[in-house]
Every structure is written in structure tokens, then in C-alpha cells.
Amino acid sequence: MPTQPPLRVVQWATGAVGRYALRSVLSRAEFELAGVLVYDPDKVGMDAGELVGMPPAGVCCTDDVERIMALDADCVLHMPLPASYFGRDQTSDVETICALLASGKNVITTTGFVYPRSYGPGVVERLEQACKKGGSSLHGTGINPGFMSDFLPLALTGLSSRVDHIYVRESSDFRGHPSRQIVVDLVGFTRSAKDYTAAIRPYRAFQRSLFAESVQLVADALDVRLDEVEESDEFELATEEFEISAGLVREGTVCASRWVFSGLVRGRPFMTVECVYKADSTRVRRWPDPGFAIHIEGVPQMTVTVDEVSHGLAAAAARVVNNVPALCAAPPGIRTMLDLPVATGRHTVTRH
């Protein structure tokens, strides 16, 4: 039987998560690296393999967007920091994704779009038109939220004869996160309370839109009509000075935050997502320790806990890469997790 040629993949952005995805693409025989788009001028011209500590791959990194658009490729792993991280309108992400789709490339993105319908019919129409033009498909996996706040709760409801309330808690430790851009500029750790309050406004809007996607997806999948998604947040100040990978957390600066998103039906929560971020969980006692918990109130009652994911960034990247074959085989259009087969770790098992 003839063997299927490898899928040609483009890595768009090589930040903390993107580098894990790039390593995975380079190490798996079913993929061929077609190109790498970088934002850091120091990375331009570097061999993609050497960028992530692997043997030379024969593909040089570029910051030329048009060059990437012109490539012959099956799928783009679109993994930059979302425009909304910087207070810019999300339309810039939509425009880039639409251009990639219209050029004939399937796109998996971590910038949101887990459930584009939550952004309204205008965004959906633009994305679908681009898919139609390029004969391509779009899938959003998310980084946070993603999987724990949508896929896993939905899978558990398959064991239910009645669902009254879905509760999800995600608690994350940023102690070892290397990116100051994420930990300080985005999440707001190490800032004074005054600076944090001012700087967090665009991030608050971004968080709300992202988590609303997951909550809306779960509700629609269960045929529940939400009236609104409500958001609240609070923060904690450090009682001592300590060091994390992204910098120094001084006493009296922000060291943790807690976000709660609730999908409401007639004023009562149908689904609640609690998200806790800690600069260093060993130094912050308030709020739950790192890990995940899902509780479904109904018949039967169910609680599932995941005490630890040793490397969340690697897991987020793996979910993107593991979805590539299914998306490339899917019909053109927006394809959410409800439309694709369950992504597994096929081709990742160590041979004994």
C-alpha cells in the first residue's frame, strides 16, 4: 500500500507554547515542517531545529508574513499572544486567521476561537467565508481555558441522567513560567495594587471573552440557553519578598488572582468556572492549591480531580499538534471540539 505523504505544517510564533509544538512537529514522522514565523528579530534566520535545541531542520525562521502566506502547507499552528493581551481589538487576530484560511491552509489557533459563535454572527460569517474561499478549516484549542473547562466536563455529563450545575476549578502555579511578558505584563504579578488595577482592564475583557466561549460551548452542547456570563475577580498581595522565574515579587505587590465566570439561567448559575493564578503556590496560602477539579451536581453527583499536570505548556502544545490530522481531514468550515474526533496521543507512544 502507498504510504501517505507527511502533512506540511507551519509553526506561527515560537513563544513558550509554540516551541513545544515545534519540537513535536520536528520529532514526528507524519509531519513535515514547511515554515516558521517568528516575532523576535534575534530569531530571524535561525534554523528551526537549532532554535529548540534539536538537530538542524533545514527550515529557517522568518518574520515575513507574506512569505508564510505563500507557502504550500496543510496546516498552520497559529500560536501568538492574542491581540487582546495587549488591549488591541481582536479583529487583528480574525484578519490574520482569515488570510491564512483563504490561502488554503487549515488553522489551529490558541488565541481563542474555541467556540467562535460566542463572538456573534459577524465573526462567524467572516471565518466561514474565508474557509469557503480556501477550502480550509479552523479549530481553536485554547490554552487556558481549554479541555478542562469544556471537553472534560462535557464528557462527564455523558454519565448523567440529570445535570443541575457544573463547577470547574483551575488553579495554576506560575513559579516556573519563563515569560515575563505573560507573568508580569499580562497576568499582573509583581505590580503594585494601583498599577495592577489600571493595567488589568484589557486583560479582564479578554479573560471574560475566552471563558465565555467555553461556558457557551458547554451550554449549547447540552441545549441550555444562557441569559448571560457573569465575571468577578480579586487579587492577593505578597506578605514577603520572593523570586520566581519571571522576576522578583516584592512584599505588598500582587502575587495571586482569582477569577470566577458563571453562565446564568434566570439568575442562577448553570456552569461556574473558578480560575486561580499564583505566582508561587508555596508562598500563597489563600485559595486552592494547583490542580483541577470538576464537580457535576445532579444525578449522579460526580467529582473528578487532577492534582497535577507536570507541564501545562507542553500539554497545551500537544493538544494542538494532536489535532492536526483530524482537522486536515475535516470538511471546510469552523470545526469545534464538538465536530472533530477525540484527539489522542497516537504516534506519541514510546516503543518498547
GUVOLUM-346511 format. One record per atom (N, C-alpha, C): x, z, y; residue in three letters. Coordinates in steps of 0.05 Angstrom, whole numbers, padded with zeros to 5 digits, always signed. Atoms other than C-alpha are relative to their C-alpha. Example, Ala and Ser with C-alpha at 12.3 -4.5 7.8 and 13.67 -1.06 7.14 Angstrom:
BEGIN
+00018+00000-00024ala+00246+00156-00090ala+00018+00000+00024ala-00016-00001-00024ser+00273+00143-00021ser-00015+00014+00022ser
// end
This chain:
BEGIN
+00017+00000-00024met+00000+00000+00000met+00018+00000+00025met-00016+00000-00024pro+00026-00016+00070pro-00003+00027+00014pro+00000-00025-00015thr+00045+00046+00110thr-00010-00005+00028thr+00011+00002-00027gln+00010+00059+00176gln+00023+00004+00020gln-00022-00004-00020pro+00057+00050+00236pro-00005+00025+00015pro+00003-00025-00015pro+00071+00113+00276pro-00016-00004+00025pro+00014+00001-00025leu+00027+00129+00335leu+00019+00004+00023leu-00018-00002-00023arg+00063+00117+00401arg-00012+00019+00020arg+00009-00022-00017val+00058+00179+00444val+00017+00003+00025val-00014-00005-00026val+00075+00192+00517val-00004+00030+00006val+00002-00028-00009gln+00092+00263+00539gln+00000+00000+00031gln+00003-00001-00029trp+00066+00273+00610trp+00004+00029+00009trp-00008-00027-00011ala+00102+00334+00641ala+00014+00016-00022ala-00017-00015+00019thr+00154+00378+00607thr+00004+00028+00010thr-00002-00028-00006gly+00138+00448+00630gly+00002+00017-00025gly-00003-00018+00022ala+00136+00508+00585ala-00016-00009-00025ala+00016+00009+00023val+00080+00480+00541val+00008-00029-00008val-00007+00028+00005gly+00100+00407+00548gly+00025-00003-00017gly-00025+00002+00016arg+00169+00420+00519arg-00006+00005-00029arg+00008-00005+00028tyr+00138+00449+00456tyr-00013-00024-00012tyr+00013+00024+00010ala+00094+00388+00449ala+00020-00022-00005ala-00020+00021+00003leu+00153+00342+00459leu+00017+00004-00025leu-00015-00005+00024arg+00193+00376+00405arg-00016-00007-00025arg+00016+00006+00023ser+00135+00369+00357ser-00003-00030-00004ser+00002+00029+00002val+00126+00295+00372val+00026-00012-00011val-00026+00011+00009leu+00200+00282+00361leu+00006+00008-00029leu-00007-00009+00027ser+00201+00320+00295ser-00019-00010-00022ser+00020+00009+00019arg+00141+00287+00262arg+00000-00030-00004arg-00004+00028+00006ala+00146+00220+00227ala-00024-00017+00007ala+00024+00016-00006glu+00074+00199+00243glu-00001-00007+00030glu+00000+00006-00028phe+00092+00196+00317phe+00026-00014+00009phe-00024+00013-00012glu+00139+00153+00358glu-00002+00006+00030glu+00000-00006-00028leu+00158+00175+00428leu+00002-00025+00016leu+00000+00024-00016ala+00141+00120+00477ala+00011+00004+00028ala-00009-00005-00027gly+00158+00153+00543gly-00004+00029+00008gly+00002-00028-00009val+00166+00219+00581val-00001-00001+00031val+00003-00002-00029leu+00141+00232+00652leu+00008+00028+00009leu-00009-00026-00010val+00176+00289+00689val-00004+00002+00030val+00003-00005-00029tyr+00167+00321+00758tyr+00025+00011+00012tyr-00025-00012-00010asp+00235+00355+00764asp+00021-00022+00003asp-00020+00021-00004pro+00286+00308+00796pro+00025+00003-00018pro-00024-00005+00017asp+00341+00341+00754asp-00004-00010-00029asp+00005+00009+00027lys+00307+00317+00690lys+00000-00031-00002lys+00002+00030+00000val+00302+00243+00711val+00026-00012-00012val-00023+00013+00013gly+00348+00200+00667gly+00010+00015-00024gly-00009-00015+00023met+00358+00254+00615met-00013-00011-00025met+00011+00008+00025asp+00348+00236+00542asp-00021+00021-00008asp+00022-00018+00006ala+00282+00266+00518ala+00008+00020-00021ala-00009-00018+00021gly+00314+00296+00456gly+00018+00022+00011gly-00019-00019-00011glu+00371+00328+00494glu-00014+00020+00019glu+00015-00018-00018leu+00320+00357+00544leu-00011+00024-00014leu+00012-00022+00015val+00290+00400+00489val+00019+00010-00022val-00020-00011+00019gly+00355+00416+00451gly-00001-00014-00027gly+00000+00015+00026met+00346+00362+00397met+00019-00024+00002met-00017+00024-00002pro+00388+00301+00379pro-00012-00021+00019pro+00010+00020-00018pro+00383+00242+00426pro-00023-00017-00012pro+00024+00014+00010ala+00316+00206+00420ala+00000-00029+00009ala-00001+00027-00009gly+00335+00142+00456gly-00022-00007+00021gly+00020+00004-00021val+00280+00152+00508val+00008+00017+00024val-00008-00015-00024cys+00299+00172+00579cys-00025+00009+00016cys+00021-00011-00017cys+00255+00215+00623cys-00001-00015+00027cys+00004+00014-00025thr+00226+00183+00685thr-00021+00014+00018thr+00021-00010-00017asp+00186+00203+00746asp-00016-00023+00012asp+00014+00025-00009asp+00159+00132+00755asp-00027-00002-00014asp+00027-00001+00011val+00084+00138+00744val-00008-00028-00009val+00008+00028+00006glu+00073+00062+00745glu+00014-00010-00026glu-00015+00008+00024arg+00126+00053+00691arg-00014+00012-00025arg+00015-00013+00022ile+00088+00102+00646ile-00026-00014-00004ile+00026+00014+00003met+00022+00068+00661met+00002-00026-00014met-00004+00026+00012ala+00051+00002+00639ala+00009+00000-00029ala-00010-00001+00028leu+00076+00027+00572leu-00022-00006-00020leu+00018+00004+00023asp+00045+00006+00507asp+00000+00026-00016asp+00000-00026+00013ala+00023+00073+00478ala-00028+00005-00011ala+00026-00007+00011asp-00033+00101+00435asp-00012+00024+00013asp+00011-00025-00011cys-00039+00169+00467cys+00019+00013+00020cys-00016-00015-00021val-00015+00209+00528val-00007+00029-00003val+00003-00029+00000leu-00005+00284+00523leu+00003+00009+00029leu+00000-00005-00029his-00025+00300+00595his+00000+00030+00004his-00004-00029+00000met+00003+00370+00607met+00013+00010+00026met-00011-00011-00025pro+00020+00381+00681pro-00015+00025+00008pro+00016-00021-00012leu-00001+00441+00721leu-00024-00013+00014leu+00023+00013-00013pro-00072+00424+00743pro+00002+00001+00031pro+00000+00001-00029ala-00081+00404+00816ala-00012+00025+00012ala+00014-00023-00010ser-00128+00463+00825ser+00018+00025+00001ser-00019-00022-00001tyr-00069+00510+00811tyr+00011+00004+00028tyr-00013+00000-00026phe-00044+00492+00880phe-00020-00002+00023phe+00020+00001-00021gly-00110+00493+00917gly-00009-00028+00007gly+00008+00028-00006arg-00117+00417+00914arg-00026-00006-00016arg+00025+00008+00013asp-00182+00384+00895asp+00006-00012-00027asp-00004+00009+00028gln-00189+00369+00821gln-00002-00030-00003gln+00003+00029+00002thr-00204+00296+00837thr+00026-00014-00005thr-00026+00012+00005ser-00129+00282+00835ser+00006-00001-00030ser-00003+00001+00029asp-00128+00301+00762asp-00018-00021-00013asp+00019+00020+00010val-00190+00259+00749val+00011-00028+00004val-00010+00026-00006glu-00158+00199+00783glu+00023-00008-00019glu-00023+00006+00018thr-00094+00204+00741thr-00010-00005-00028thr+00011+00003+00027ile-00133+00213+00676ile-00015-00026-00002ile+00015+00025+00001cys-00179+00155+00693cys+00019-00025+00000cys-00019+00022+00000ala-00119+00110+00708ala+00012-00004-00028ala-00012+00001+00026leu-00088+00127+00641leu-00020-00011-00020leu+00021+00010+00018leu-00154+00115+00604leu-00005-00029+00004leu+00006+00028-00006ala-00166+00049+00639ala+00023-00018-00009ala-00023+00016+00008ser-00096+00026+00620ser+00001-00003-00031ser+00002+00004+00028gly-00117+00031+00547gly+00012+00022-00017gly-00012-00023+00015lys-00086+00098+00528lys-00020+00022-00004lys+00015-00024+00004asn-00123+00155+00496asn+00015+00023+00014asn-00012-00023-00015val-00111+00221+00533val-00010+00026-00011val+00006-00028+00005ile-00108+00293+00511ile+00012+00016+00022ile-00009-00015-00023thr-00103+00340+00570thr-00004+00030-00003thr+00002-00029+00000thr-00091+00414+00580thr-00009+00009+00028thr+00007-00008-00027thr-00115+00413+00653thr-00030+00006+00003thr+00029-00005+00000gly-00187+00429+00634gly-00013-00022-00016gly+00014+00022+00013phe-00239+00377+00613phe-00007+00006-00029phe+00009-00008+00026val-00256+00417+00551val-00029-00008-00004val+00028+00008+00001tyr-00328+00402+00569tyr-00007-00012+00028tyr+00003+00012-00027pro-00330+00352+00628pro-00028+00001+00011pro+00028+00000-00009arg-00406+00355+00631arg-00004+00023+00020arg+00004-00023-00018ser-00399+00423+00666ser+00008-00007+00029ser-00008+00008-00027tyr-00368+00386+00726tyr-00021-00018+00014tyr+00021+00016-00012gly-00431+00345+00737gly+00001-00029-00009gly+00002+00028+00009pro-00454+00273+00723pro+00020-00019+00013pro-00019+00017-00014gly-00407+00243+00775gly+00026-00002-00014gly-00026-00001+00014val-00344+00264+00739val-00003-00013-00028val+00005+00011+00026val-00373+00246+00671val-00001-00031+00001val+00003+00029-00003glu-00391+00176+00695glu+00026-00014+00005glu-00026+00011-00006arg-00322+00163+00724arg+00018-00001-00026arg-00016-00001+00025leu-00288+00185+00659leu-00010-00020-00021leu+00011+00018+00020glu-00335+00145+00615glu+00005-00029+00007glu-00005+00028-00008gln-00326+00082+00656gln+00029-00007-00005gln-00028+00005+00006ala-00250+00089+00650ala+00005-00004-00030ala-00002+00002+00029cys-00257+00099+00575cys-00010-00028-00009cys+00012+00026+00008lys-00301+00037+00570lys+00019-00023+00008lys-00018+00021-00010lys-00252-00005+00611lys+00025-00003-00018lys-00024+00000+00015gly-00192+00015+00569gly-00004+00001-00030gly+00006-00004+00029gly-00227+00023+00501gly+00014+00025-00010gly-00016-00024+00006ser-00198+00093+00501ser-00018+00025+00000ser+00015-00025+00002ser-00219+00166+00491ser+00015+00022+00014ser-00011-00024-00013leu-00209+00232+00527leu-00008+00025-00015leu+00006-00026+00012his-00203+00301+00497his+00015+00022+00015his-00013-00023-00013gly-00189+00367+00533gly+00002+00023-00019gly-00004-00022+00018thr-00159+00424+00494thr+00001+00027+00015thr-00005-00024-00015gly-00145+00474+00549gly+00024+00015-00010gly-00022-00018+00008ile-00090+00526+00547ile-00012+00028-00001ile+00015-00025-00002asn-00129+00587+00569asn-00022-00005+00021asn+00011-00005+00026pro-00187+00584+00556pro+00005-00024-00019pro-00003+00020+00021gly-00187+00543+00492gly+00002+00013-00027gly+00000-00008+00028phe-00200+00554+00418phe-00013+00028-00003phe+00010-00027+00004met-00210+00630+00421met-00027+00004+00015met+00024-00005-00016ser-00265+00625+00474ser-00021-00021-00004ser+00021+00019+00005asp-00302+00565+00448asp-00002-00008-00030asp+00001+00010+00028phe-00283+00537+00379phe-00006+00023-00019phe+00003-00021+00019leu-00276+00603+00342leu-00027+00014+00002leu+00027-00012-00001pro-00340+00636+00369pro-00022-00018-00012pro+00020+00018+00010leu-00380+00574+00353leu+00001-00001-00031leu-00002+00000+00029ala-00352+00572+00282ala-00012+00024-00013ala+00011-00025+00011leu-00372+00644+00271leu-00031+00000+00001leu+00029+00000-00002thr-00444+00631+00294thr-00012-00015-00024thr+00010+00013+00024gly-00450+00587+00232gly-00007+00020-00022gly+00007-00021+00019leu-00456+00653+00194leu-00024+00017+00010leu+00021-00016-00012ser-00513+00678+00239ser-00028-00010-00006ser+00028+00007+00001ser-00587+00679+00228ser-00014+00007+00027ser+00009-00005-00027arg-00596+00707+00299arg+00024+00008+00017arg-00022-00005-00019val-00549+00708+00359val-00012+00012+00025val+00010-00013-00024asp-00563+00758+00415asp+00020-00002+00023asp-00020+00000-00021his-00497+00760+00452his+00027-00007-00012his-00027+00006+00009ile-00427+00731+00444ile+00020+00011+00020ile-00020-00013-00017tyr-00368+00771+00471tyr+00028-00009-00010tyr-00027+00009+00006val-00297+00744+00474val+00020+00015+00019val-00020-00012-00017arg-00236+00782+00498arg+00027-00012-00006arg-00028+00010+00003glu-00167+00751+00510glu+00018+00017+00018glu-00019-00016-00015ser-00110+00797+00531ser+00028-00011-00004ser-00026+00014+00001ser-00043+00765+00547ser+00022+00015+00013ser-00024-00013-00010asp+00027+00793+00559asp+00018-00021+00011asp-00017+00020-00013phe+00069+00753+00609phe+00029+00009+00002phe-00027-00011-00002arg+00132+00794+00599arg+00021-00021-00005arg-00021+00020+00007gly+00170+00736+00567gly-00005-00028+00010gly+00006+00027-00011his+00137+00678+00604his+00022-00008+00020his-00023+00007-00016pro+00195+00640+00636pro-00007-00012+00028pro+00007+00016-00024ser+00157+00604+00692ser-00008+00018+00023ser+00007-00015-00024arg+00158+00638+00760arg-00024-00014+00014arg+00022+00015-00012gln+00111+00583+00783gln-00027+00009-00011gln+00024-00010+00012ile+00059+00608+00734ile-00005+00029+00005ile+00003-00029+00000val+00071+00683+00733val-00003+00011+00028val+00000-00010-00028val+00083+00693+00808val-00019-00016+00018val+00015+00017-00019asp+00055+00634+00846asp-00029-00003-00008asp+00028+00005+00009leu-00007+00624+00803leu-00015+00026-00007leu+00014-00024+00009val-00026+00689+00768val+00002+00022+00021val-00001-00018-00023gly-00001+00730+00827gly+00015+00026-00005gly-00016-00024+00005phe+00043+00783+00794phe+00024+00001+00019phe-00022-00007-00018thr+00097+00815+00838thr-00009-00001+00029thr+00009+00002-00028arg+00055+00803+00901arg-00012+00027+00009arg+00014-00024-00011ser+00030+00859+00947ser-00030-00005-00003ser+00029+00003+00003ala-00044+00873+00943ala-00012-00018+00021ala+00010+00017-00022lys-00055+00839+01011lys+00006-00029-00006lys-00008+00027+00006asp-00016+00777+00991asp-00015-00011-00024asp+00014+00008+00024tyr-00049+00774+00923tyr-00029-00008+00008tyr+00028+00005-00007thr-00119+00777+00953thr-00003-00026+00015thr+00001+00025-00016ala-00103+00719+01001ala+00007-00024-00018ala-00010+00023+00016ala-00066+00676+00950ala-00017-00007-00023ala+00015+00004+00025ile-00114+00684+00892ile-00025-00017+00004ile+00026+00014-00005arg-00173+00647+00925arg-00002-00026-00015arg+00003+00025+00015pro-00158+00577+00898pro+00002+00004-00030pro-00002-00005+00028tyr-00139+00606+00831tyr-00026+00011-00011tyr+00026-00011+00009arg-00205+00644+00827arg-00019-00023-00005arg+00018+00023+00003ala-00243+00579+00837ala+00007-00016-00025ala-00010+00015+00023phe-00200+00545+00785phe-00007+00015-00026phe+00007-00016+00024gln-00209+00602+00734gln-00030-00003-00006gln+00029+00001+00004arg-00284+00601+00744arg-00008-00027-00012arg+00008+00026+00011ser-00289+00526+00732ser+00009-00004-00029ser-00010+00003+00027leu-00246+00529+00670leu-00016+00016-00021leu+00014-00017+00020phe-00281+00587+00636phe-00030-00008-00001phe+00028+00010+00000ala-00349+00559+00657ala-00002-00024-00020ala+00000+00022+00019glu-00330+00497+00615glu-00005+00011-00029glu+00002-00011+00027ser-00321+00539+00552ser-00027+00013-00005ser+00026-00013+00003val-00383+00581+00564val-00023-00020-00002val+00020+00020+00000gln-00425+00520+00578gln+00000-00016-00026gln-00002+00014+00025leu-00399+00484+00517leu-00013+00015-00023leu+00012-00017+00021val-00418+00542+00471val-00030+00001+00003val+00029-00001-00005ala-00486+00548+00504ala-00014-00025-00008ala+00012+00026+00006asp-00502+00474+00498asp+00000-00005-00030asp-00002+00004+00029ala-00478+00472+00426ala-00021+00016-00015ala+00020-00018+00012leu-00527+00529+00410leu-00028-00004+00011leu+00026+00007-00012asp-00583+00497+00450asp-00011+00023+00018asp+00007-00021-00018val-00583+00552+00502val+00003-00010+00029val-00001+00009-00028arg-00598+00536+00575arg+00008+00023+00018arg-00010-00021-00018leu-00556+00578+00623leu-00011-00004+00028leu+00008+00001-00028asp-00580+00595+00692asp+00024-00001+00019asp-00025+00000-00016glu-00510+00608+00719glu+00022+00013-00016glu-00023-00015+00011val-00440+00631+00702val+00011+00017+00022val-00008-00020-00020glu-00422+00694+00739glu+00029+00009-00005glu-00029-00007+00002glu-00349+00715+00753glu+00006+00025+00016glu-00010-00023-00015ser-00316+00781+00773ser+00029+00004-00008ser-00028-00005+00006asp-00243+00801+00777asp+00010+00025+00015asp-00013-00023-00012glu-00199+00861+00793glu+00029+00000-00008glu-00028-00001+00006phe-00125+00878+00793phe+00011+00028+00000phe-00013-00026+00003glu-00077+00935+00779glu+00027-00001+00013glu-00026-00001-00013leu-00015+00957+00817leu+00020+00016-00017leu-00021-00013+00017ala+00051+00977+00784ala+00006+00028+00011ala-00007-00027-00008thr+00068+01051+00785thr+00030+00005-00002thr-00029-00001+00002glu+00142+01037+00772glu+00011-00028+00002glu-00013+00026-00002glu+00192+00981+00781glu+00009-00008-00028glu-00010+00010+00026phe+00207+00937+00720phe+00005-00030+00002phe-00009+00029+00001glu+00237+00869+00702glu-00016-00015-00021glu+00011+00019+00020ile+00202+00811+00667ile+00015-00026+00003ile-00015+00025+00000ser+00228+00742+00652ser-00002-00016+00026ser+00005+00016-00025ala+00197+00712+00715ala+00010+00014+00025ala-00010-00014-00024gly+00226+00765+00762gly-00004+00030-00001gly+00002-00029-00003leu+00224+00836+00787leu-00028+00008+00010leu+00026-00011-00008val+00157+00874+00790val+00006+00027+00014val-00006-00025-00014arg+00165+00927+00844arg-00024+00019+00000arg+00021-00020-00001glu+00125+00991+00848glu-00019-00007+00023glu+00020+00006-00021gly+00060+00980+00886gly-00008-00029+00002gly+00008+00028+00000thr+00056+00905+00871thr-00018-00005-00024thr+00020+00007+00021val+00005+00870+00826val+00014-00005-00027val-00012+00002+00027cys+00022+00877+00752cys-00020-00007-00022cys+00021+00006+00020ala-00044+00862+00717ala-00025-00009+00014ala+00026+00008-00011ser-00111+00829+00728ser-00020-00003-00023ser+00022+00002+00020arg-00178+00828+00692arg-00022-00018+00011arg+00021+00019-00008trp-00229+00772+00696trp-00023+00001-00020trp+00024+00001+00018val-00300+00771+00668val-00018-00023+00008val+00017+00023-00004phe-00342+00709+00661phe-00025+00003-00018phe+00025-00004+00015ser-00415+00715+00640ser-00019-00023+00004ser+00021+00020-00001gly-00463+00660+00623gly-00027+00014-00002gly+00025-00015-00002leu-00532+00686+00644leu-00024-00016-00007leu+00026+00012+00005val-00601+00671+00619val-00021+00021+00009val+00020-00018-00012arg-00657+00703+00660arg+00013+00027+00007arg-00013-00023-00010gly-00607+00752+00689gly+00015+00016-00021gly-00013-00014+00021arg-00580+00775+00621arg+00023-00017-00012arg-00023+00016+00011pro-00512+00755+00592pro-00005-00010-00028pro+00001+00012+00027phe-00515+00707+00533phe+00028-00001-00012phe-00028+00001+00009met-00439+00699+00530met+00017+00012+00021met-00018-00013-00019thr-00385+00742+00562thr+00028-00004-00010thr-00029+00003+00006val-00311+00725+00565val+00015+00019+00018val-00018-00018-00015glu-00263+00780+00586glu+00028-00009-00003glu-00027+00011+00001cys-00193+00756+00603cys+00018+00020+00015cys-00018-00019-00011val-00137+00806+00615val+00028-00011+00000val-00027+00008-00003tyr-00068+00788+00641tyr+00017+00024+00007tyr-00018-00022-00006lys-00010+00838+00640lys+00029-00011+00004lys-00028+00008-00004ala+00060+00828+00669ala+00017+00011-00023ala-00013-00012+00023asp+00085+00875+00614asp-00018+00021-00012asp+00020-00018+00011ser+00036+00908+00568ser+00010+00028-00007ser-00012-00027+00005thr+00085+00965+00553thr+00000+00017+00025thr+00000-00015-00026arg+00082+00984+00627arg-00027+00003+00012arg+00027-00001-00011val+00008+00974+00639val-00019+00011-00022val+00017-00013+00020arg-00037+01022+00601arg-00029-00008+00003arg+00028+00006-00005arg-00103+01002+00633arg-00008-00026-00014arg+00011+00024+00013trp-00146+00951+00596trp+00013-00005-00028trp-00008+00003+00028pro-00138+00927+00524pro+00028-00012-00003pro-00026+00011+00007asp-00071+00911+00491asp-00002-00030-00007asp+00000+00029+00006pro-00051+00838+00478pro-00014-00006-00026pro+00014+00008+00024gly-00093+00802+00427gly-00027-00012+00007gly+00026+00013-00003phe-00161+00770+00417phe-00021+00015-00016phe+00022-00012+00014ala-00228+00798+00398ala-00025-00016+00005ala+00025+00014-00003ile-00294+00763+00385ile-00022+00018-00014ile+00022-00016+00012his-00359+00802+00374his-00026-00015+00004his+00026+00013-00001ile-00425+00769+00358ile-00021+00021-00007ile+00022-00019+00004glu-00485+00814+00367glu-00024-00015-00009glu+00023+00014+00011gly-00543+00792+00324gly-00003+00007-00029gly+00003-00005+00029val-00557+00785+00250val+00016-00022-00015val-00011-00027+00001pro-00508+00798+00221pro+00018+00005+00024pro-00020-00007-00020gln-00463+00835+00270gln+00028-00009-00010gln-00027+00009+00008met-00392+00805+00269met+00020+00007+00021met-00023-00004-00017thr-00326+00825+00298thr+00025-00011-00013thr-00025+00011+00010val-00262+00786+00289val+00022+00006+00021val-00022-00005-00018thr-00195+00808+00319thr+00025-00015-00009thr-00027+00011+00005val-00128+00773+00324val+00019+00016+00016val-00017-00020-00014asp-00077+00826+00340asp+00023-00014+00016asp-00023+00012-00013glu-00021+00778+00358glu+00002-00030-00006glu-00010+00027+00004val-00004+00705+00368val+00028+00000+00011val-00028-00006-00008ser+00072+00709+00370ser+00009-00018+00023ser-00008+00018-00023his+00079+00649+00417his-00024-00017+00008his+00024+00014-00009gly+00016+00628+00454gly+00006-00028+00010gly-00006+00027-00011leu+00051+00569+00489leu+00004-00020-00022leu-00005+00018+00022ala+00074+00540+00423ala-00027-00007-00014ala+00026+00005+00012ala+00003+00548+00395ala-00016-00020+00016ala+00014+00019-00017ala-00027+00512+00455ala+00010-00028-00003ala-00012+00026+00004ala+00021+00455+00447ala-00007-00012-00027ala+00006+00010+00027ala+00009+00449+00372ala-00028-00010-00001ala+00028+00009+00001arg-00066+00444+00383arg-00003-00028+00013arg+00000+00027-00012val-00054+00384+00429val+00010-00021-00019val-00013+00020+00017val-00007+00348+00382val-00017-00005-00026val+00015+00003+00025asn-00050+00362+00320asn-00026-00015+00004asn+00025+00015-00005asn-00110+00328+00354asn+00005-00030+00005asn-00006+00028-00007val-00074+00262+00367val-00011-00020-00020val+00010+00021+00019pro-00091+00225+00302pro-00030-00003+00001pro+00029+00002-00001ala-00165+00243+00306ala-00010-00014+00025ala+00009+00012-00025leu-00172+00223+00379leu+00006-00030-00001leu-00007+00029+00001cys-00136+00156+00367cys-00019-00015-00019cys+00018+00013+00019ala-00185+00142+00310ala-00029+00001+00010ala+00028-00004-00010ala-00247+00162+00351ala-00010-00024+00016ala+00011+00021-00017pro-00294+00113+00386pro+00006+00007+00030pro-00005-00005-00028pro-00282+00104+00461pro-00020+00019+00013pro+00018-00018-00015gly-00310+00157+00508gly+00011+00028+00001gly-00007-00029-00001ile-00306+00232+00523ile-00005+00012-00027ile+00003-00013+00027arg-00294+00269+00458arg+00008+00029+00002arg-00005-00028+00000thr-00301+00344+00459thr+00006+00010-00028thr-00005-00011+00026met-00285+00391+00402met-00025-00003-00018met+00025+00004+00015leu-00358+00380+00381leu-00001-00028-00013leu+00000+00028+00009asp-00342+00306+00369asp+00022-00007-00020asp-00024+00006+00017leu-00276+00310+00331leu+00001+00018-00024leu-00003-00018+00023pro-00260+00336+00262pro+00019+00023+00007pro-00016-00023-00005val-00226+00403+00259val+00030-00007-00003val-00029+00006+00000ala-00152+00396+00277ala+00013+00021-00018ala-00015-00018+00018thr-00107+00425+00223thr+00030-00005+00004thr-00029+00002-00002gly-00033+00434+00214gly+00011-00020-00021gly-00010+00020+00018arg-00027+00373+00169arg+00026-00012+00010arg-00027+00010-00007his+00044+00346+00167his+00018+00021+00013his-00017-00021-00012thr+00070+00414+00192thr+00009+00020-00022thr-00006-00019+00022val+00075+00449+00124val+00028-00004-00010val-00027+00001+00011thr+00145+00466+00102thr+00000-00006-00029thr+00000+00008+00028arg+00160+00431+00037arg+00019+00019-00016arg-00016-00019+00017his+00184+00479-00018his+00009-00014-00026his
// end
